[in-house]
Amino acid sequence: MTSFLTSRAQVLDTGLPAHRRHRALRSCLTAFAPYGFRATYHHLTVSARIPRRLEADPEALVRAVAELQEARVLWLAREREFAARRRAEKWAGRRAVPNPRPWWLRRPWEGLDSAWYDDPFRHPALRLADYVRRRNALLDGAELPGCPACGHQEPLEPYSTGHGRVELCGGCGWAPRPCPCGQRHPLVPVTPNGWSGISRRAHMTDQGSANPYWPGAPEPEAGAQPAEGGAG
């Protein structure tokens, strides 16, 4: 498997075609994706304004990998600290893994942020580095206001899973408690044209602005002309 740094170098290589640099960006996400692969990809397309037509702004790929790298540096520093502490604990005979485990070691179905895996459109609006800082602070025992994942401070929203009722963060879909039935199932309604559309950047226009006709986007004003490349 190609390493993160090798793929990052390919993203930054302006001598490569845009589609190859884009493929390298997605390879970076297989090594590090704080919101999960799909939701992190969606986040980067929006934050870096990656257009549907890559040739219109190949520098968007540079912006995306720079944001990803900034967050990865913060994570690596914390991960190395944790690894060093675990080696010392094992040497002292304490082999049990801390509970709860650090956020980066949890599988999607173990956490209450599974909404981001069920629907890649639902994830924190934070920059990736700010999200990593927030999760690291919580790991250190800090008491932060609002949703633990994104900081959203509005009341939780009730949602019926079909087996029971849960409460979700209105900002990112984070659930403080699992469904009472104890079963693993989607916690949020899946956005129409979800991952298949996101992977094609149907939520973006050819120039890199938000597609106003993407599900969940604000309705265009009456009489407004469609943005070029906006209809998917």
N, C-alpha and C positions, 0 to 999 in steps of 0.2 A: 504494500500500500504506500502511495506517495506521502511523504511527510508534509506537515503543515508548512514548514519553511520553504520546501521545494515548490509547493503549489503557490505559496505567496509570491515567490520570485517570478513565477510564470504570469501571475496576475499583473505584476509590475513591469513585465517585459513588453514595451511598446512595439517591438518588432514582430510580435505574434498577432495573428488575426483576433478580432474582438471575441469571436465565438470560442476560441481556445482559451483566452484569458478568463472568460466567463465560466467555462468548464473547470478551470483551475480554482476559481473562487468557490464553486460548489464542492470541490475536493477539500478545500480548507474546512468547510463546514462538517465534513465527516470526521475531522479531528477535534474540532472545538465548535460547539453550537449551544450557547447558554440557554436558549429557549427551545432546544430541540432543532433538528435539521430544518424542517419545513417552516416552522414559525420564525426561526432566525433568518432564514432566507427571505421570507416575506418582510421582516423588519428591515433588513439591509436594502432591499429594493426600494423601500419607501424612504428610509433615512438618507441613503446615498443617491436617491432619485435615478435608479437604473432604468433607462427607457426600454420600451418593448423592442425598439430597433437599436441594438447595441451600438451600431456604427454612429448613431447620432451623438453619443457622448461616452466614449470609451473611458474617459477619466472617472466616470461614476464607479467603475470597478475598482479604481485606486482608492476612492473615498470609502467604499465598502470594506475593502480588506484592511484599510487603516483603522477603521472603527473596531473591526474584529480583532486585530492585533493588539490594540490598546487594552481591550478587555482580557485578552489571553495573557498578557504580561502580568496583570493583576492576579489572575487565577493561578498562573504558574508559581508566583511567589508564595501564595497561600498553600498550594498543593505541596510544594517542597517543604514548607514548614511542617505541614501535617505528616508527610512521609518521614521526616527526621524524628518527629515526636513519636510516631508509631514504632520506629526502629528502637528507640530508647525504651519504650514501654515493653516491647517484646523481649528486649535484653533483660529487663527487670522481671520478666515472667508474666506480664499482663498482656495476654494475647487477644482478649475479647475486643471486638470492634466497637468503638463508641456508638451509643444509641441516643439520639438519632445520628445516622451517619452524615458526614459532610454533604452538602447539597450536590456536589459534582459526582458523588458516588452512587446516588440514588437512581434507580431505573424509573422510566416514565410511570409505570403502574404503581410505584411505591409512594410517589409524591401526590400532593393535592393540587398540583399545577397541571394535571393531565389534560385540562381543557386546551392547552396549547398544542397537544398532540392530536386531540380529537378534531380541532379546528384551528389550523395554522393562522387564521385571521385574528384569533384571540390570544394576545400576549401583551406584556407590559409595553407602554410607550417609551420607557426609559431607554437612553443610550445604553449599549451593552456594558460599558465600563461602569456606569452608575448602578446598573443591576448587580454586577459582581460585587461592587463595594457594599451595596445594601445587604446582599446575602452573607458576605463576610462579616459585616457588623452584627447581624443576627446570630451568626455562628459564635461570635464572641460574647453573646449575651446582651447585646444592646436592645433597648426597648424603643422601637421606632414607631411613629404614628402611622395610622392607616393600614392598608393592606400590606402584609409582610413582603409580598412579591413586588408590588408596584407603587405603594404609597397612597393609592386612591383612598380618600377619606369619606366617601359617601356611604350610606347604609348598604348592607349586603342585600342582594336581590334574591327573592325566593325562586326556585326552579324545581319543577316536577320531573323526576327521572323516569316515571312510569312505575317504579317500585317504591318510591318514597319521595321525600322532599329534602332538598339541600339549599343552602344559601351560598351565593357566589358573589365575588367581587365584581362590581359593574365595570371596572376598568380593564380587568384581564381574565376574569373567569376563575380566579383562584378560589378554592373551596376550603374553608377552615376545618370542615368535617366531611368524611365520606358519606355516601348514601347509607341510610339505616339498614338497607337490605344486605349490605356487606358484599355485594357483587360489583365487579368491574364493568362499567358501561359508560358511554359518553355522558359527560356532565353538562354539555352545552349543545344547543341546536347547531348543527353543522351548516356553515354558510354555503349557499348554493354556489356551484362552480368553484369549490374550495381549492384543494391542492392542484387539481388539473389546470385551473385558471392561473393560480399563483405561479406555478412552474413556467407558464408561458408569459408571465407578467401582464396578464389581461387587466390587472388593476392599475396599470400604468399606461400612459399614452406613448406614442412613438418617440416623443421628445423628452419624456421623463417626468411629466407632471401626473398628478393623480387622475385616473379615469373616473369622471363623474358618474358613469353608468355602471360601475362595479357595484355588486350587491353590498349594501350597507353604506355606500357613499352618499353624501348629501344630494338631494334632488336638485337638478339644474334649475335656474330661474326661468320663468316663463319667457319664451322668445329668445333664449340664449342659443347660440349656434353650437353644435357638437364640436368638441376639440378634435383636431386631426389625429386619427388613429385611436380615438376614444371608444368607438364601438367595437366590441369584441365579437 
